């Protein structure tokens, strides 16, 4: 009896739990009473249900049944002639559609960890549960449904070992974010941002699908395992025109998810139009899915990464391609971020700059059994913590608590009005800069040291220069909270009651102060003890090698020159 289907379900239990929880939240809570007080109650119930679902997925991930890679191999289709030549009882197995490797474990735990924080940040009733409720007359359980679906898609991207599964997982991650951007705020800006996001998403999907079609046309299979084997044994297509076209189209499609150059142009409008928690969601989930998928396709099509033979990294074409994309992404975003007056637009372009740093991390040689280097996941999670904290602080920083802060003027006098929020914003800003004792500093250390050891010293220098440029606009954000440039005797240091574009402010809403405090503690804690973030995502051996790397081998000594015989 073939237990392939059962093993496949057991391997996907965490993802199935998230999808089932999202559907149950909408089915059970969408028909609640339409009174405004009941709408807020419905939102809290949906938040608790989503939090319980994420914890259930974590329990299944930790205590659920273990499935070996061989148990995920389906029976291979065979012709009658081949079946007749095989001994009785012998079943040929095909390539698995899932790969439960080190990258899968790291991404799954990162998704669970960030999912808890994202749900916690939305307990305080985001904008669509205040002003939008008056128009719609209902709660917002669909927000948590979309978040759970997106987290399930991210986990499925990490475990995908087939081009079709990978494409569907990317779409499961991206499509909920498009809907969330539109639903997050009751303003025309959100609808405009959602429209731009949708059309660019459709364009990137076309590029991605065409690139995957080229890969299938060149190899005759959708299995990433078989494509990797073909490349490892000298598949000429990886270095030929079709390989270049395939990988170029895939990178062009996935550049939208990772917000790399030239797809960075849409991000500022989307971040400014969406609610702050949704912007924090976009900054981690979509970006992580794009980088994991990009690493999987590059390793499969362009060659496996080895310790001493860097494979696709060592190929001059791919080395220059990824390095050039990283440089263009860092430079373009940092220049644009310096010119912004909106804090959310500045954080959007800084998010693009961090995509450039993570592209540098793709050139780091991963440990055996990994597709995406574990230092890249460390950087992604560390960046996600600080970025989500900054956006949640913006949602709570306005003087009247009626809307999100958007401009630098909205942050003026924050230290005088709400000292804890100003301290938290300083911590998040320092981490995004990469200053010591923060998780952002440790992330950049691991990425830059790994890239230097892989032979990309010039790229590390460029990344350091761009990090120094980023300090300028991050310091402006932090200084706006502490340096009150208005009249200190004024009791009303900034305009209240109206939005940054003249809209009437929404009623007061609770602020996620507890989650902001937790994010600030984690940002500093993982900077002082990075092993606490590494251990859930990697093996003990990998953590030990990253935190305590072995010194490079000493060059061999030359034998002493034999002395010339003395002349008589």
N, C-alpha and C positions, 0 to 999 in steps of 0.2 A: 504493500500500500504506500502511495506517495504522500508524504506529509508536507510537501512543499508549501501549499497554501496556508496550512496551520502555522508553519514556521515563519512565513512572511507576516502573518497577523501578529504573532508574538514579538517579532522584531520591531514592528511599528506600533506597539501598544502606547508609548507616550504620545505619538502624533495622533493616533486614533482618539485618545482621551481628550486632547485639546480640541479636536474637531467636534466630537460629541458634546463636550461641554459648551462650546460656542452655540451649537444648534439648540441645545436645551435651554440656554439662557434666553434666547429670543422666543422660543415656543412657550416658555412658562411665564415670562415677564412682560412680553410685548402687549398683552391684553389687560394690563392692570388699569386701575382707575385713572381718569384723565385730570383729576384735580392737581393743582400745582404742588401741594404738599405731598400727595401720593406719588407725583413724578420724582421728587427728590428721594422718597423712600424706595421707589423702584430702582433708581440709579444705585443706591447703596446696596440693595439686595443683589443687583447684577454684578457689582464690584466684588462683593463677598463670594458670589458663585464663581466668578472668574478666578479669584485668588485660590479658592478651594480646588478648582480644576487644574491650575498650575501646580499646586502641591501634590495632587494626585498623579500628575504626569511625572513629577520628580520622584515620587515613591515607586512608580512603575519602572522608572529608569534605574533606580538604585537597587530595588528588591525584586524586580520582575525576572522572568525566566531568561536565561542566557541562551542565545542561538549562535552556533558556530558558523563561520563563513561557508563551509561545505554544505550545511543544511539549508542554505538559501539558494542553492543551485537547482534550477528547474530541470526536468527531464528534457534532453535535447531531441528535437524532431529528427527522425531518421527515415530513410527510404526503405522499401521492402528488401532490397538487395543487401543493404548494410545490416538490417535487423536479422536477416537469415544467417549472416556470417558470424554473429556474436553468440557466445555461449548462453545457455539458458539462465535466466535470473540476473543477468548483467544489464544494467541500465546506464546508458551514457548520459552525463549531466552537462548542461549548458552553462554559460556564464551567469552569475547572479546579477539581479537588478539592483541589489542593495550592497553596500560595502560598509561594514561596521568596523572602521579603523580608528586610529587615534584622532583624526580630524572630526569624525562623527561624534565621538565622546566629548571633545572640547566644545564643539558648536552646540550640542544638545544642552550641556550644562550652562553654557553662556546664555542660551535662549531662555532657559528656566530662570536663571538669576536675574536677567534684565526684565523678563516678563513680570516677576514679582514687583520690581521697582516701578515699572510702567503702570501696573494696575494700582499700586499704592499711591502713585502720583495723581491718579484720577479719582481717588475717593472724595476729593474735595469739590466735586461737582464742577466740571469744566463748563465753558461758556454755553455749550449746546444744552446744558441742563438748567440754564437760567433763562436767558432771553429767548432762546429758541423754543423752550417748553411752552411759553405763552402763546406762540403761534401754532405749534404742532399739537399741544395739549396731550403730551405723552412723555414717557421716560426715554432713556437712551441705552437700552440693553444692546442695541446693534453695535455700539462703539466697542464694547468688550468682545462681542462675537467676532468683529473684524480683527481685533488685536490677537485673539486666540488663533484664528485662522492664519494670520501672518506668522505667528510664532511656529505653528505646525509646518508651514511652508519652509521656514528657515531650517528647521530640524530635518525635513525631508531633503532639502538641497544637500545637506552634509552627508546623508546616507545614500544618495543616488549614485548608482553605478551604470546608468543607462541614459543615453541622450534624451529619450522620450520622457523618462521619469524626471530628469533634471529640468527639462523645459517646463513641464507641468508644475514642478515644485517652485520654480522661479515665478511663474504666474500666480500661484497660490500665495506667494509672499508679496507680490507687487500690487495685485488688483485690490485687496482690502485697503491698502494705503491710499489709493486714488479716491475711494469712496469716503474714507475717513477725513481726508482733507476737505472735501465738500461739506460734510456733515458737522465739522468741528466748530464752525462759527456761523452765526446768522447774518452774515454780511456779504455784499457783492464781491469783496476781495477774495473770500474763500471759494466762491464759485469760479471766479476768473482763474485763481491758482489751480483749482481742480481741473479746469479745462486745459490749461497749459500742460499740466502734469499728465493728463490722459493722452493727449495727442503726441507728446514726445515719447510717452511709454509705448504707444502703438508703433511709432517709428522704430524704436529700439527693438521691439519684439520682431519686427520684420527683418531687421539686420541679423538678429540672433537666430531666427528660424532659417534664414537663408544660409548662414554660416554652418549650422548644424546639418542642413541638407547637403552642403558640399562635403562635410566630413563623412556622412553616410554614403554619398555617391562615390567617394574615393576609396572607402574601406569595405563597403558592402555589409556593414554591421552597425548597430547602435550601441553595442556594449563597450563601455569605456575600458573594461579589462582586456577585451580582444584588441581594441585600438592601441592600447598601451603595449601589448605584446608585439603587434605588428611594427610599431615604431622602434621598440627595443631590438628587434631582429632585423633592422635595416630597411624599413618601409621607405621607399624613395619619395613617396608623396609628401612626407613631412618637410622635406627640403625643396620640393619642386613648387611650381606655380600654384597648383591646386591647394597644397598645404598652406602657402602664404595667404591665398584668398580666403580659405576657410577660417584660419585663426584670426585674420584681420577683421572679418565680418563678425565673428563671435566677440572679439574684444570691443568692436564698435557697438554691438548690442548690449553688452554687459557694462559698458562705460556709463550708461544711464543709471543703472542700479548703484554703482559706486560713486556717481557724481564726479567723474573724471572729465578732463578736457576732451572735447569741446562741449559736453553736455552740462557743464556747470552753469550755463546761462539761465536755465530755468529755475535753479534751486532757490535763489533769493526771493523771487516772487512767491514760490510755494511756501517757504518758511514764514514769510511775512503774512501771507494770507491765512495760513492754518493756525489753529490754536497751539499754544506752546507745548503741551504734552504730546500732541501729534507730531510736531517738529522733532521732539526728542525721539519719538518712535521711528520716524523716517531716518534719523541720523545713525541709528544702530542696526535695525532689523534689515532694511533694504540694502544697506552698505555691506553688512556681513554676508548676506546671501549672494550678492554680486561677487565678492572676493572669493568666496568658497567655490562658486561655480567657475570663475575664471581660472583658479588654480587647478581645478579638476580637468578642464578642457586643455589647458596648456601642457600639463603633465602627460595627458593621454595622447594628444596629437603631435606635440613637438618633442616628446621623449621623456622618459623617467629621470628624475633627479637622483643622482648618486653622490656619495660623499666626496670622491676624488675626481669623478668625471661629472661635471655639473649638468650634463644633458642639455635640455632646451635653454637653461640659463647660460651654458657655455657656448651655445651657438651665437655667432656675432649678430645675426639678424634679429633674434628674439631678445638678446641682451640689449641691443640698441633700441629696439621697439619699446620694451617695457621701461627702460631707463629714460628714453625721450618722452614718453607719456607721463612719467612721474615728474620730470623737470617742468614740462609745459603746465601740468596741473598745479604744481606748487607755485610757480611764478605768476600765472594768470590770476589765481585766486587771491594770493597775498596782495597783489597790486590793487585789485578791486576792493578787497576788504578795507584797505587804508582809506578809501574814498567814501565810505558809507556813513550816513548819519543815523540810520536805524540799527539798533543793536541786533535785532533778529536777522536783518540782511547781512550784517557783519559776521554773525555766527554761521550763517549759511555759507558764505565764501570761505570762512575758516574751516568749515566742514570739508570743503573741496580740497583745501590745503592738506588736511589730515588724510584724505584719500591718496594724495601724492606720497605721503610718508608711508602709508601701508603698501603702496606699489613698490616702494623700496624694500619693504619687508618680504615681498614675493620673491626677491632675489636671494633671500637667506636660505641656506640649505636646510631642509626640514629633517627631522629625525626619521629613522626607519619606521614605516607603517603610517606615515602622515602624508597628506597631500598639501595642506596649507601649513606653513611653519607655525609652531605654537606661539612664537613671539608675535606673530601677526594677530593671533586671537587675543593675546594679552593686551596688545595695543588697542585693538578694537573695543574690548570690554572697558579698559581704562578710559579711553576717549568717550565711550558711551556713558559712563558714570558722570564725568565732568560735564559733558554736553547736556545730558538730561537734567542735571542739577541746575545748570545755568538757565535753561528754559523754564523750569519750574519756579526758579527764583524770579524770573521776569513776570510770570503769571501772578506772583504775590507781591511784587515790589511797588505797585502804584499806590499813591497816598490814600485813595479812597477805597481800595480793594474792589473796585467795580469793573476793572478791565485789566488787560495785560499791559505791562510797560513795553514800549516799542522803541522810543528814541533814547538817546543819551540824556536828554533833559528829564525824562521820566525817572531816571535813576539818581538825579541830584538830591542830596540830602537824605539818602536812604540810611546812612549810618546814624543820623540824628533821629529819624523816625522809627526805624526797625533795625537795631544794631545786629541781631543774629543773622538777618538776611544779608546784610552787608558783609559780615564775616564769611558767610557761606559763599557769596559771590566772589569774594577775594580768593577763597580756596579753589573754587572751580576755575577761575581765571588763571591762577598760578599753575594749576595742573595742565590746562590747555596750552599755556606757554611752554611747559616742560621744565619748571623750576624744581629744585631738590625737595625731598620729603613728600612728593606727591606721586601718584601712580602714573601721571603723564611723563614725569621725568624718567622713571624706571622703564616705561615703555619705549621711549626714544633711545635710552641707553642700550636696551636689548636689540632693538632694530638696527641702530647704527653700528654697533659692534659686530652684529651678525653680517651686515652688508660689507663692512670693512674686511672681515675674515673671508668673505666670498670673493673678494677682489674688486670691490666697487668703491675704492677710496674717494675717487673724484665725485661720485654721486653723494657720498656722505658729506663732503664739503658743501655741495650745493644745498643739501637738505639742512645743514646747520645754518647757512646764510638765510634761508627762508624761515627757519625757526626764529632767528634774530629779528627778521622783519615782522613776524607775527607778534613779537613782544610788544610792538608799538600799539597795535589796536587793542590787544587784550589789556594793556595797562590803561588805556583810555577808558575801557569799560569799568575796570576796578576803581580807577581814580574818580569817575563820575559818582560813585557811591559814597566816597569819603571826602571829596573836596566840594563843599557846597559853595558854588560861585554866585548864588543869589544872596540877597540881603539876609544875614543871619538873624536879624530881628523879626523877619517876616514869619508869620504863622502859617502861611500858605505858599511853600516854596515852589510849587509847580501847579499847573492848572488841573483841576479835578472836575469830575462830573461829565467830561466829554472825551471822546476817543481822539487818537492822534490825527484823524482825518475829519473831525467834526461830527462823528456819530454820537448819538446819545448813549451814555454808558449803561451797562446792564446793572441789575440790582447787585448788592454785595453778595459775595460767595465765599465759602470757607477756603482756606489756603492749605496746601499740602506741606505744612511746616515740618511735620514729623519725618516725612520722606526726604525733604531737603536736608535735615540734620543727619539722617542715616547716610545719604549720599556723600555729605561732607566728611563724615567719619570714615567711610570706606575709601574715599579718595586719598586721605592721608594715611589710613591704615595699610592699604595695599602698597602705598609708596614706601612705607617703612618696612613692611613684611610682604614682599612680593610673592613669597612661596605660598601664602594663603590664597592667592588667586590662581597660581599655577597648579596646585595639587588637585583640585577637582577636575581640571581639564587635561592633565597629562600624567604619565606614569612617574613614579618616584625617581627612576633612573634619568628620565628626561629633565625633571626639575633639578636634579643634582648637577647634571651636565651644563644646564643653562646658568644656574646661580654660581657654580664653582667650575668654570671651564678649565680643562687641562691646558697647561702652557704648550705653545707650539714646539715641535721637536727641534732640538738643536741641530744646526747643520753639521754634517760629518767633518771630522777633522782630516786635514790633509796629512798624508804620511810625511815624515821629515825627509828632506832631501839628503840623499847620500853624499857624504863629503868626497870631494875629488881626491884621488890618490896623490900623495906628495911627490913632487918631482925630485929626481935624484940630484 
